[in-house]
Structure formats: C-alpha cells, structure tokens
C-alpha cells in the first residue's frame, strides 16, 4: 500500500511521515500534484493560515488534481488540522472588505470555517493542548477502539462548521462545541493532530490506513 503525504509547501510533514512509518507503512512524500495518482490513499496536512494553504494548493496545481483523484478516482483522503479545514467550501480566515466572502476551499465536505470567537468561544485562543473528544458517529471505523473522552492534541483558532450534522464524526468542548473530525464518503478530516496525539493518534491513523477504502 502506498500512502501519499502531500507536500504542497507547508511545514510539519516530518511528524506525519514518522507516524505513518511507525505503523510499518512506507509513506511517499508527494511534492508534485501529478504524482498523487500513484498512491492508494492520501493525507493532506496543513498548518498556519487557511488563506496561505489555499493559495499554495492553487499555485501548485493541487486543487484540480485533488478533485480528480478524490471525486474522479474515489481516492481516500485524510485532512489534518488546516488540511481538514481545507475540505470545506469556504474559509473565513482573512475575510474582510477586500475579501468579504472568504477563501474557497476544496468543497469535499460542505461547510465553512469560522473563528472560534465568532462561534461564541470566550476562552483563550488559539486552542492549544490536549482535549477529550466525543464520538458522534460510533459506527465509523476511524474511531474504532478509541473510547469517548480520549484526549487528542489541538492547535487552532478556527473551526469547521459542517452544513450537514451527519458529516461530523466527533466533537470537543472548548467553551463551545468544536468539530473535531468529519467524514463525507471516502473523505475524512481531523481538526486535531493525530501524529502528535500519542497512542490514540496512532490508532486513528492505523484505522484510516487499515480501512477497506485504502
């Protein structure tokens, strides 16, 4: 099995690669959009700013290639942190008078990405550290063997607001309910970093890679 970790110009790839290697799977660092097709499943990392990540995807020709792989070839995809946010229709980070409607995402999971403060969170931002999750879709294989209340590691100030509640796999409480994981078809996303979440994160990655989709 070939697991493609997409290198479109953001950092933090080393920890993702090492986590996959720990599962006795050899990841492939994909630094050209045209090489995605050689992999059985894909991991889309993301750190920092939604606008910057979306721009890098566009400049590298990744957007059309990802849509072809995911929508045309049904290639399984796991988005991590900002990589999950990019699955949405639009991100409102950086929205303002010059960009009132926000920045388009990939549109794989209907929804938008909003600032936690806008959603009513009054706690310190960014949300950094360990937080327990509540699985809202117990039948999904991504959280198999992971009990409710298990801690995962979060670093974010923006959160995914799904258009369809059934696309939300798990939530966390940070003053307000926060979408911790989403799924639509063969596309998954986690707001937390599984590669930084100790044994539970490794189990989640193992669940993704062991699923029939990969």
Phi, psi and omega in degrees: 000133177254124180250113181270121174259119190279122179252091181253014174116005175259163181272198173069023181279332185301317181292327177292315180299316181295322180296317178294320179298325179298339180268015180062034174239138180267107179285155177244123177280113184260108182251007173226133183301327184291345182269358182298327188295344182279359185249154181278326176210163190231146173239126180252099177283174175184132177222154174090235193255132179304315184299314181296317180296317179296322179296316179297321176299316182293315183294330181271003180073020184282331189295307180296322181294319177296317179297323177295315182293313187281316183270327182274317184253004179055039180287125178298140184223135173239117176265139184238128178058242177298334174299325174290317181299325180294344177290342184287171176290321186206148173243133183267003174295130181083001179291144181186195182304324180276346182215063189294335184264001179084192185248128180297141172258198182281336178076023180280330178233111186303132180156185180222164180245121185236159177292140181300326178296321177296329181276001175105003180286127178250006179278169182298136178239146003289161174284105183235127174128190184277139179211141180283147180249154174242116180286119181260000178223076189303337182279352184282138186290341185299326182253020178301129179077009180244108185289156171302143181091354179297137181275138171231162187262123183247146169212100181191158173241350180242152185224151180280127174248102185286140176291325181244116183304331182291347176279352181271121180269327185204152177232164172227158180254117173224066185081328174221159175295132181242131176292118182263334180204147179227160172208137168219110183064237182260024176242124178240159173209145174234131176288326177282170178261102178297328182290348178246011188251031172057214187298322181295320178294321177295322179295319180297315178298320178297319178299317179298313184288334182272352183292160182298339181294330180266000000 
